[in-house]
Amino acid sequence: MLRFKRKNFFKTINFKIALVFALLLLITLEIVGAIFVKQLESKNIQDFKQSVQIPTYIDNSLSEQLTVSSTRKANGQIRMLMKSKLLTAKEQFVGRVMLMISQ
């Protein structure tokens, strides 16, 4: 008798409506997740390209320092420029992390 009721339960309209609703919800969540991942990926790629790109002022400063006849002085200036670039990159990263945390 119990087996008969189980078979009937899976054939009822209430079960079918609930199943369709659950599957639609699952599909919707999958689509939203895929869109979110795609946007996050493109944003991360854009941020990476921007962080790797050397700013114009550093590029100009490096070319000026490479033309200097004093190697020691030029190397010191180049080190200073690269440290300032790393500091600004770290500051930008910390700013992005703080912005993400605040949201």
Buried (B, 14 or more C-beta within 10 A) or exposed (E): EEEEEEEEEEEEEEEEEEEEEEEEEEEEEEEEEEEEEEEEEEEEEEEEEEEEEEEEEBEEBBEEBEEEEEEEEBEEBBEEBEEEBEEEEEEEEEEEEEEEEEE
